Amino acid sequence: MARKKKNVAKAILMDGSELEYVVSDNPPRGGMKHTYFTPNKKFAVQFFNEDKDANSPLIRARLENIIGLYNPTLPESEGGAMGNTEQTAKYFSRLFCWPVALVELPEFGIVCPTYPPQFFFDKKASKAGLNLAGKDKKSTWFTSRTSRFLEKGELGTFQTMLRLSISLARAVRRLHAAGLSHSDLSSNNVLIDPKTGSCVVIDIDSLVVPGLFPPEVAGTKGYIAPEVSATMELPLDSPDRKLPCAATDLFALPVLLYEYLLKRHPLDGPKIYSTASTEEDEFLQYGPKATFVENPQDTSNRPPDLQVTIHDLGPLLEKLFLQAFVDGMHDPDRRPTAAEWERALVKTWDLLQPCPNDQCSAQWFVLHDVNHPVCPFCGARIAPQDVLHLRLKRAIRGRRGQWNPVGEINLYDQMPLFAWHFLANTYPDEKMTDRTMRAYVSHQNGEWYLVNGSLSGMLSPRGSMVPPGQAVWLRQGEMFPACNHQDALLLEVLKG
């Protein structure tokens, strides 16, 4: 048994080391576990509510593999996931609250790091007198009507919500690359902080490994894939029963992304699916008859007052949301992968435009159409002279002088640009070590300039070298390579 000192007990870990935790009479309790904290509150020590779970060899084996073999927050050299470096482990340790140890005594349990402080509300978070201090920042606080109870500073901007969306897609992509699935991605298990644009995935201990560790939970209402909801009443061993897996994560992921970016649920519309009972109506809404509120072919569930739609998010995200919630709503094989979401979100980031309206709730929007530079959130219009895009083109190997478009960048004054904006085969993921600003945009007296910060071999449209501190004048219709590097992208200047 644990040795107690006042209200402090000691957990004996699997490696024989000890960890003190504070015993409380009413510890936080979830569906499977209850939680105590270390005196410094850096770690949570969790024990199972049910003896059958604590004594389950399957759960023990699952957790042993999660802490070691599948762990993206630990370098391979220290027993973590294969191919994981110190850099990638450090990166993903910010995106996951990953278990770090197993407890042997006083009973079987796990040790997890506590959530970083930005994922807890402080006492100043509410403007309605609610006592939110210390509560987890579950995303429904920010994406539903409850957001009206929060101070404006808590809500972040469209830009910060897009930033955390990229992080979540990247985290799910990393899980799936390792052959894992979360099985319960939801507003409860992804905490967000719109102020900093950060998120953290929690409840990692129930990860699904196909063929080895089956799912322990069906998921959370509203995030459960329709095929899982539709077959939930069937026996677990029924061949027709659909269980959580990577494909069901690929339903929950875009639900969360849609909520983050548009502040509503993609299935919650006015349609009545059944008048027999509320339960039957809800079963059909989230299960066999689930209908996307923005389905272009079936508008039966479309609210009459949609002001901002997936079209306003730009063509890349619009395409993926339609693929996820129309093509893939009832066909899991047609859902976009997490990697596809990550790339589309990163490219959409390059189309952000600050809104000129100081009172705009979003503060930023996606300016994807140079001919219609209007903020969809507040209606503010950007003057034509304040709109400029760069189209990026990549050289086609073996075809001298031929280029393929690979993206666009919407420019605004003082916008920073990085290596991936100038060089092919460069991508801002967890492996990117150099995030130094290479250049920035300057908009002065109606003219646009690209100012070289530290880009080696930067070229002007006339082919002359542009040293750091000097600028390139950007004029409509010009095309020129960004620099003299062999992987340099071609820049084409487009005005509204």
VMD Tcl script that draws the C-alpha trace (Angstrom):
set ca {
  {0.00 0.00 0.00}
  {1.06 3.59 -0.50}
  {2.79 5.24 2.42}
  {0.83 8.26 3.51}
  {2.15 11.50 4.93}
  {-0.77 13.67 5.91}
  {-2.74 13.76 2.65}
  {0.24 12.81 0.47}
  {0.66 9.27 -0.81}
  {3.37 7.64 -2.89}
  {2.82 5.83 -6.13}
  {5.34 3.12 -7.02}
  {5.98 3.23 -10.73}
  {6.76 0.28 -12.99}
  {10.47 1.15 -13.05}
  {10.59 1.14 -9.25}
  {10.72 4.91 -8.81}
  {8.31 6.78 -6.54}
  {5.99 9.71 -7.21}
  {4.09 11.61 -4.56}
  {0.47 12.60 -5.14}
  {-2.08 14.45 -3.06}
  {-5.06 12.38 -1.88}
  {-8.42 14.15 -1.95}
  {-11.85 13.00 -0.79}
  {-13.57 13.87 -4.06}
  {-11.06 13.53 -6.93}
  {-12.06 14.50 -10.47}
  {-13.72 11.44 -11.97}
  {-14.25 10.50 -15.61}
  {-15.91 7.56 -17.26}
  {-13.02 5.17 -16.61}
  {-10.61 6.85 -14.19}
  {-10.27 9.21 -11.26}
  {-7.39 11.63 -10.85}
  {-5.01 12.92 -8.20}
  {-2.24 15.46 -8.70}
  {1.38 15.69 -7.60}
  {2.10 18.42 -5.03}
  {3.58 20.67 -7.72}
  {0.64 19.86 -10.03}
  {2.97 18.99 -12.90}
  {1.60 15.46 -13.18}
  {-1.72 13.70 -12.79}
  {-1.85 10.22 -11.24}
  {-4.89 8.34 -12.48}
  {-6.48 5.13 -11.22}
  {-9.30 3.11 -12.74}
  {-12.80 3.32 -11.34}
  {-13.47 -0.38 -11.94}
  {-11.34 -3.30 -10.73}
  {-11.98 -5.14 -14.00}
  {-10.25 -2.34 -15.90}
  {-7.35 -2.09 -13.45}
  {-6.83 -5.86 -13.72}
  {-7.30 -6.11 -17.49}
  {-4.20 -7.52 -19.23}
  {-5.40 -5.94 -22.49}
  {-5.53 -2.46 -20.96}
  {-2.09 -2.97 -19.41}
  {-0.60 -4.12 -22.72}
  {-2.24 -1.19 -24.53}
  {-0.77 1.32 -22.08}
  {2.69 -0.25 -22.18}
  {2.71 0.15 -25.96}
  {1.29 3.68 -25.83}
  {3.98 4.84 -23.40}
  {6.77 3.24 -25.42}
  {6.42 1.82 -28.93}
  {3.81 4.33 -30.18}
  {4.89 7.39 -28.22}
  {5.48 10.44 -30.53}
  {6.49 12.62 -27.57}
  {9.56 10.49 -26.78}
  {12.62 10.11 -29.05}
  {13.24 6.64 -30.45}
  {16.60 6.67 -28.67}
  {14.69 6.82 -25.36}
  {12.17 4.13 -26.23}
  {9.65 6.26 -28.12}
  {8.11 5.89 -31.57}
  {10.23 4.61 -34.44}
  {11.98 7.40 -36.32}
  {11.15 10.00 -33.69}
  {13.91 12.56 -33.14}
  {14.37 14.85 -30.16}
  {13.02 17.71 -32.29}
  {9.84 15.93 -33.39}
  {9.30 14.53 -29.90}
  {9.50 18.03 -28.44}
  {7.12 19.33 -31.10}
  {4.44 16.71 -30.48}
  {4.77 16.92 -26.70}
  {3.01 20.28 -27.08}
  {0.12 18.76 -29.05}
  {-0.55 15.68 -26.90}
  {-1.04 15.12 -23.21}
  {0.67 11.74 -23.54}
  {1.02 9.28 -20.60}
  {4.58 9.13 -19.29}
  {4.58 6.21 -16.82}
  {2.59 3.30 -15.38}
  {1.79 2.93 -11.69}
  {2.18 -0.49 -10.05}
  {1.22 0.36 -6.44}
  {-1.03 1.07 -4.58}
  {-2.86 -0.19 -7.70}
  {-2.43 -0.16 -11.44}
  {-2.70 3.30 -12.97}
  {-1.03 5.85 -15.22}
  {0.86 9.12 -14.89}
  {0.21 11.96 -17.34}
  {1.55 15.49 -17.50}
  {-1.07 18.03 -16.48}
  {-2.44 20.30 -19.15}
  {-0.40 23.48 -19.74}
  {-1.85 26.50 -17.91}
  {-3.28 28.15 -21.02}
  {-5.86 25.35 -21.23}
  {-7.52 26.37 -17.96}
  {-9.76 29.39 -17.54}
  {-8.68 32.01 -15.03}
  {-10.99 34.01 -12.80}
  {-11.22 36.87 -15.32}
  {-12.47 34.69 -18.21}
  {-16.20 35.27 -17.73}
  {-18.05 38.54 -18.20}
  {-21.30 37.08 -16.84}
  {-20.21 36.36 -13.30}
  {-19.63 32.66 -13.94}
  {-16.91 31.06 -11.86}
  {-14.85 29.40 -14.58}
  {-11.51 29.56 -12.77}
  {-9.68 26.26 -13.11}
  {-12.12 24.71 -15.61}
  {-10.80 23.01 -18.75}
  {-11.09 24.96 -21.98}
  {-13.30 22.55 -23.87}
  {-14.01 23.92 -27.33}
  {-17.79 24.14 -26.88}
  {-17.17 27.17 -24.67}
  {-15.91 28.97 -27.79}
  {-17.96 27.44 -30.61}
  {-21.49 27.52 -29.19}
  {-23.84 30.06 -27.65}
  {-21.95 29.80 -24.35}
  {-19.26 31.99 -25.92}
  {-21.41 35.00 -25.02}
  {-20.48 34.42 -21.37}
  {-16.76 34.84 -22.09}
  {-14.68 37.99 -22.19}
  {-13.81 39.08 -25.72}
  {-10.13 38.41 -25.16}
  {-10.83 34.73 -24.52}
  {-12.39 34.19 -27.93}
  {-9.29 34.78 -30.03}
  {-9.60 35.57 -33.74}
  {-10.21 33.67 -36.94}
  {-6.42 33.59 -37.37}
  {-5.81 31.91 -33.99}
  {-8.60 29.40 -34.64}
  {-6.99 28.55 -37.98}
  {-3.63 28.14 -36.26}
  {-4.97 25.62 -33.74}
  {-6.83 23.85 -36.57}
  {-3.49 23.24 -38.29}
  {-2.08 21.85 -35.04}
  {-4.99 19.47 -34.55}
  {-4.83 18.15 -38.13}
  {-1.08 17.62 -37.68}
  {-1.61 15.74 -34.40}
  {-4.20 13.42 -35.96}
  {-1.96 12.90 -39.00}
  {0.84 11.79 -36.65}
  {-1.44 9.31 -34.86}
  {-2.63 7.79 -38.11}
  {0.89 7.57 -39.53}
  {1.75 5.33 -36.56}
  {-1.26 3.10 -37.22}
  {-3.19 4.54 -34.26}
  {-6.60 6.16 -33.98}
  {-7.97 8.20 -31.11}
  {-11.53 6.76 -31.17}
  {-13.03 9.67 -29.22}
  {-11.92 12.94 -30.82}
  {-14.38 15.51 -29.54}
  {-14.74 18.87 -27.84}
  {-14.14 17.03 -24.56}
  {-10.84 15.45 -25.60}
  {-9.27 18.33 -27.51}
  {-8.71 21.38 -25.33}
  {-8.13 24.69 -27.10}
  {-6.88 28.15 -26.24}
  {-8.07 30.65 -28.86}
  {-5.96 33.40 -27.30}
  {-2.69 31.67 -28.26}
  {-4.03 29.52 -31.09}
  {-2.99 26.30 -29.39}
  {-4.62 22.95 -28.73}
  {-3.81 19.72 -26.90}
  {-5.23 16.24 -27.48}
  {-6.02 14.40 -24.26}
  {-7.35 10.98 -23.17}
  {-4.59 9.22 -25.07}
  {-4.76 6.02 -22.99}
  {-7.66 4.61 -25.04}
  {-5.97 4.75 -28.43}
  {-7.04 2.09 -30.91}
  {-4.48 -0.17 -32.59}
  {-6.25 -2.20 -35.32}
  {-5.85 -5.92 -34.79}
  {-4.26 -5.46 -31.38}
  {-6.18 -3.07 -29.15}
  {-9.86 -2.54 -29.96}
  {-11.80 0.63 -29.02}
  {-13.09 0.93 -25.47}
  {-15.57 3.75 -26.16}
  {-17.92 4.56 -29.02}
  {-17.19 8.29 -28.84}
  {-19.06 11.48 -27.95}
  {-22.40 12.52 -29.41}
  {-22.00 14.85 -32.34}
  {-18.51 13.53 -33.13}
  {-19.33 9.85 -33.59}
  {-19.21 8.89 -37.26}
  {-22.68 8.17 -38.72}
  {-21.83 4.52 -39.43}
  {-20.88 4.01 -35.77}
  {-24.04 5.75 -34.52}
  {-26.24 3.76 -36.92}
  {-24.92 0.37 -35.72}
  {-24.36 1.11 -32.04}
  {-27.23 -1.13 -30.89}
  {-25.81 -4.21 -32.63}
  {-23.76 -6.75 -30.63}
  {-20.03 -6.00 -30.48}
  {-19.25 -9.20 -32.36}
  {-21.73 -8.50 -35.15}
  {-20.05 -8.25 -38.56}
  {-22.32 -5.25 -39.29}
  {-21.26 -3.32 -36.18}
  {-18.96 -0.40 -37.05}
  {-16.38 0.51 -34.43}
  {-14.15 3.57 -33.98}
  {-11.03 3.55 -36.17}
  {-8.96 5.94 -38.27}
  {-11.87 6.43 -40.69}
  {-14.13 7.56 -37.84}
  {-11.43 9.98 -36.63}
  {-11.68 11.43 -40.14}
  {-15.29 12.29 -39.44}
  {-14.65 13.78 -35.99}
  {-11.67 15.85 -37.19}
  {-13.62 17.93 -39.76}
  {-16.50 18.31 -37.28}
  {-14.06 20.00 -34.90}
  {-12.45 22.05 -37.68}
  {-15.86 23.22 -38.89}
  {-16.78 24.23 -35.34}
  {-13.51 26.10 -34.83}
  {-13.74 28.08 -38.07}
  {-17.50 28.66 -38.38}
  {-18.70 28.37 -34.75}
  {-21.45 25.83 -35.46}
  {-21.93 22.08 -35.82}
  {-22.09 20.70 -39.37}
  {-25.14 18.49 -38.67}
  {-27.21 20.82 -36.47}
  {-29.80 22.33 -38.77}
  {-33.60 22.81 -38.81}
  {-34.49 19.43 -40.32}
  {-36.86 17.19 -38.37}
  {-35.94 13.57 -39.03}
  {-38.69 11.93 -37.00}
  {-41.74 13.05 -35.04}
  {-42.03 9.71 -33.25}
  {-39.66 10.71 -30.43}
  {-36.72 12.96 -29.63}
  {-34.50 9.90 -29.36}
  {-35.46 8.64 -32.83}
  {-34.98 12.10 -34.33}
  {-31.51 12.41 -32.78}
  {-30.55 8.88 -33.84}
  {-31.39 9.66 -37.46}
  {-29.78 13.13 -37.33}
  {-26.37 11.83 -36.24}
  {-26.65 8.36 -37.75}
  {-28.18 6.87 -40.91}
  {-29.83 10.10 -42.17}
  {-27.11 12.59 -41.18}
  {-27.22 15.59 -43.56}
  {-24.61 18.33 -43.83}
  {-26.10 21.80 -43.26}
  {-24.26 23.03 -46.36}
  {-24.96 20.07 -48.63}
  {-25.41 21.70 -52.06}
  {-27.63 18.91 -53.38}
  {-29.83 18.43 -50.29}
  {-30.73 21.73 -48.62}
  {-33.33 20.21 -46.27}
  {-31.09 20.76 -43.24}
  {-29.78 24.20 -44.21}
  {-30.43 27.02 -41.71}
  {-31.99 30.09 -43.37}
  {-29.50 32.54 -41.86}
  {-26.06 31.19 -42.83}
  {-23.95 34.30 -43.36}
  {-20.48 32.74 -43.43}
  {-20.15 29.44 -45.28}
  {-17.47 26.99 -46.34}
  {-17.15 28.97 -49.59}
  {-15.78 31.85 -47.52}
  {-12.98 29.60 -46.24}
  {-11.42 29.37 -49.70}
  {-11.49 26.67 -52.38}
  {-9.18 24.22 -50.63}
  {-11.18 23.94 -47.42}
  {-14.52 24.15 -49.23}
  {-13.54 21.15 -51.33}
  {-12.47 19.09 -48.31}
  {-15.57 19.91 -46.25}
  {-17.76 18.79 -49.14}
  {-15.67 15.68 -49.52}
  {-15.98 14.92 -45.79}
  {-19.64 15.77 -45.22}
  {-21.23 14.98 -48.59}
  {-19.14 12.34 -50.38}
  {-17.79 10.86 -47.14}
  {-20.73 11.36 -44.80}
  {-21.90 7.78 -45.29}
  {-18.86 6.46 -47.18}
  {-15.82 6.45 -44.86}
  {-13.39 5.60 -47.66}
  {-14.06 8.97 -49.32}
  {-13.18 11.14 -46.33}
  {-10.07 13.35 -46.63}
  {-7.04 12.21 -44.67}
  {-5.60 14.24 -41.81}
  {-2.58 15.00 -44.02}
  {-4.89 16.48 -46.68}
  {-6.54 18.66 -44.04}
  {-3.16 19.78 -42.73}
  {-1.91 20.84 -46.16}
  {-5.15 22.64 -47.07}
  {-5.14 24.52 -43.76}
  {-1.50 25.55 -44.16}
  {-2.16 26.84 -47.69}
  {-5.28 28.65 -46.46}
  {-3.16 30.35 -43.80}
  {-1.29 32.05 -46.65}
  {-4.57 33.63 -47.79}
  {-5.36 35.37 -44.51}
  {-6.19 39.07 -44.59}
  {-6.53 41.39 -41.58}
  {-9.99 42.95 -41.53}
  {-9.93 46.78 -41.60}
  {-12.92 46.93 -39.24}
  {-11.65 47.20 -35.66}
  {-15.02 45.96 -34.38}
  {-15.03 42.79 -36.49}
  {-15.38 39.74 -34.23}
  {-13.10 37.64 -36.45}
  {-10.41 40.30 -37.12}
  {-9.09 38.14 -40.00}
  {-10.63 36.39 -42.99}
  {-9.59 34.31 -46.01}
  {-9.12 36.59 -49.02}
  {-9.19 33.92 -51.70}
  {-10.87 35.98 -54.44}
  {-8.99 39.13 -55.46}
  {-12.11 40.35 -57.29}
  {-14.29 40.18 -54.18}
  {-12.19 41.45 -51.25}
  {-14.94 41.54 -48.61}
  {-14.80 40.26 -45.03}
  {-17.62 37.68 -44.73}
  {-17.85 38.16 -40.98}
  {-18.65 41.88 -40.93}
  {-18.97 43.01 -44.56}
  {-15.99 45.37 -44.52}
  {-14.49 45.86 -47.99}
  {-10.80 46.05 -48.85}
  {-9.88 48.78 -51.33}
  {-8.64 47.38 -54.67}
  {-5.26 49.05 -54.24}
  {-4.84 47.16 -50.96}
  {-5.17 43.73 -52.57}
  {-2.19 41.81 -53.95}
  {-1.56 38.10 -54.40}
  {1.52 36.13 -55.30}
  {0.94 32.93 -57.24}
  {3.65 30.38 -56.52}
  {4.83 28.06 -59.30}
  {7.17 25.10 -59.18}
  {9.46 24.01 -62.01}
  {8.44 20.78 -63.78}
  {11.40 18.42 -63.74}
  {12.75 17.65 -67.18}
  {10.69 20.39 -68.84}
  {12.77 23.52 -68.98}
  {10.72 26.72 -68.67}
  {7.52 24.95 -67.62}
  {5.96 25.51 -64.20}
  {3.05 24.13 -62.16}
  {1.05 26.38 -59.76}
  {1.46 25.20 -56.16}
  {-0.36 27.90 -54.21}
  {-1.12 31.56 -53.66}
  {-0.20 34.06 -51.00}
  {-2.39 37.02 -50.06}
  {-0.16 39.92 -49.10}
  {-0.66 42.61 -46.47}
  {1.61 45.22 -44.96}
  {4.37 43.79 -42.73}
  {3.43 40.21 -43.60}
  {6.38 37.87 -42.81}
  {7.49 35.29 -45.38}
  {9.56 32.18 -44.74}
  {11.67 29.63 -46.59}
  {8.64 27.58 -47.64}
  {7.27 30.61 -49.50}
  {10.33 30.72 -51.76}
  {11.66 27.17 -52.09}
  {10.07 23.98 -53.37}
  {10.44 20.82 -51.24}
  {10.18 22.95 -48.10}
  {7.22 22.55 -45.75}
  {6.48 24.05 -42.31}
  {5.81 20.81 -40.41}
  {7.34 19.34 -37.24}
  {10.61 18.61 -39.10}
  {11.20 22.23 -40.10}
  {14.11 23.58 -38.06}
  {14.63 26.96 -39.72}
  {11.64 29.20 -39.11}
  {13.58 32.44 -39.57}
  {11.72 35.19 -41.40}
  {13.37 35.42 -44.84}
  {11.48 38.46 -46.16}
  {8.52 40.69 -45.43}
  {5.95 42.74 -47.34}
  {5.83 46.52 -47.25}
  {2.85 48.48 -48.59}
  {3.67 52.20 -48.87}
  {1.95 55.00 -50.79}
  {-0.07 52.52 -52.82}
  {3.00 50.52 -53.89}
  {3.99 47.02 -52.82}
  {7.52 45.89 -51.98}
  {9.10 42.58 -51.04}
  {11.88 43.38 -48.57}
  {14.73 40.89 -48.27}
  {15.42 39.98 -44.66}
  {17.80 37.04 -44.94}
  {16.97 35.25 -48.20}
  {20.17 34.14 -49.91}
  {20.39 35.01 -53.60}
  {17.10 36.93 -53.81}
  {16.39 38.14 -57.34}
  {14.48 41.09 -58.79}
  {12.13 40.75 -61.80}
  {15.05 41.99 -63.93}
  {17.30 39.20 -62.63}
  {19.59 41.36 -60.48}
  {20.61 40.36 -56.98}
  {18.70 41.90 -54.08}
  {20.83 41.90 -50.89}
  {19.32 41.78 -47.38}
  {17.81 45.13 -46.46}
  {16.92 45.92 -50.07}
  {13.48 45.52 -51.68}
  {11.78 44.32 -54.85}
  {9.00 46.45 -56.31}
  {6.01 44.18 -56.99}
  {4.02 45.12 -60.08}
  {1.01 43.38 -61.57}
  {1.74 40.71 -64.14}
  {5.43 40.30 -63.35}
  {6.88 36.81 -62.97}
  {10.31 36.10 -61.56}
  {12.14 33.38 -59.59}
  {12.34 34.12 -55.88}
  {16.08 33.50 -55.74}
  {18.94 31.82 -57.56}
  {18.52 28.52 -55.67}
  {17.86 25.44 -57.84}
  {14.57 24.82 -55.97}
  {13.39 28.43 -56.20}
  {9.69 28.99 -56.78}
  {8.48 31.32 -59.52}
  {6.50 34.30 -58.20}
  {3.65 35.78 -60.26}
  {2.13 39.09 -59.10}
  {-1.69 39.32 -59.24}
  {-3.77 42.39 -58.36}
  {-7.49 42.68 -57.69}
}
mol new
graphics top color blue
foreach p $ca { graphics top sphere $p radius 0.5 }
foreach p [lrange $ca 0 end-1] q [lrange $ca 1 end] { graphics top cylinder $p $q radius 0.2 }
display resetview
